[in-house]
Amino acid sequence: MPRFLTMIRVDEQNPPAEGSGCDFDERMSALFEEITKAGVMLDTAGLKPTAEGTRVTWDGGQLGYTDGPFTETKEVVGGYSIIQAKDKAEALEWTKRFLEIHPKEWTVSAEIREIEEM
């Protein structure tokens, strides 16, 4: 079965003004439990803010290093998951369910990419 990388994008400069709500953590935990028991979830995690990151660039035969935060970027990858699904449609369905758990006032997007197997 193919594996998919889902990158969760957030606007790091404008976090939601309100908390996540009293049942957000419970609903997210239930979804993670379900997707894990289904044998779909291989790995997932949130990422620390870009202020704690470093970009490494290869350009013209030279390495360059830039410490965060990366103010020129509005949306950043705030988390990821690696899932194993029967096809892209199933990967999209799990991602849809993940996004729908978030409060409607939030702006969160996901990019889903199939992992190329070597």
N, C-alpha and C positions, 0 to 999 in steps of 0.2 A: 504494500500500500504506500502511496506517496506521502511524503512529509511536507508540511507547510510551516513557514515562518510568518507569524503575525506580529507586525510592529504597531504598537499602540502609540498614536501621536497625540500630544497635548500641547496647549499653549502655556509654556512655562512662565511667561511673563504676566499672564492674567489668569491665575488659578481661580477656581470657583469661589465666590464670596461666602457662600454658605457651606456648612458641613455636608457630609454625604448622606445624612439622614439616618434614622435609628435602625432601619432594617437593611441598609445597603450592604454592610459587612456580612450579615446573615445570608442574604440572597446570593452574594458573590461566593461565599463559602459553600453554599449548597450547589451552585453551578460547578465549581471546581471539583467538588466531591463527585458529582454526576459524571463529568467529563473524564475524570481519572478512573472511576469504576468502569466506564465504557471502553477503557483502553485507548483513548484518543490522546489525552494529554501526556506529552513526554517531558516537557519542562516549561516553566513560566516564572517570571520575576518582574518586579518593578525596577526601574533604574534610578540611581541617585541623580540629583540636579546637574545640569551642564557646568555649573560653577565648580564642580568637583572633577570635571573631565578634562581631557587633553585631546586635541586633534593632531594627528600625525599625517603630514602631506608629503608626497613624493612628486617633485616638480623639477624638470630640467636636470635630473641626476642628483638632486639635493633633497635631503629630508628637512622638513620644517615642523616645528612644534608650536601649537597655540593652546594656551591654557584657557579654560572656560572662565566665566560664562560666555556663550556665543550669542551676543546681542543681535547680530544680523539675522539670526534665525528665529522666526516667530514660532513655528511648530517644531517640536523635538520629539524624538522617540523616548517615551516615558516608561515603556515596559514592552515585554515581548512574550510570545509563547511559541513553542514548537509542538505541533500536533501531527498525528498520523491519522489521516482520513481516507475514506475510499475514493474520494474525488474532490474537486474544487467546490462543488455544490455543498457537500457536507461541511467542508472547512468554512464556507461562507455562513452556513446555518449556525454553527457554533459561535462564530464571531458576532453574528447578529444578536444572538442571545446574550453574549457578553456585553455588548454595547447597550442593549435595552435595559440592563440592570441599573445603569447610571441615571442619576437625576436628569430630568429634561432640561434643566437650566445649564447643564454642563455642555461643553463642546469637546468631544473626543472622537477621533477617527482611527481607523485601522487600515493598514495595508497588508494584504495577504499575498505571499509569494511562495510558489512551490519550490522546494529545495531540489536542486539538480543533483541527482544521484550519479556518482562516478563509478 
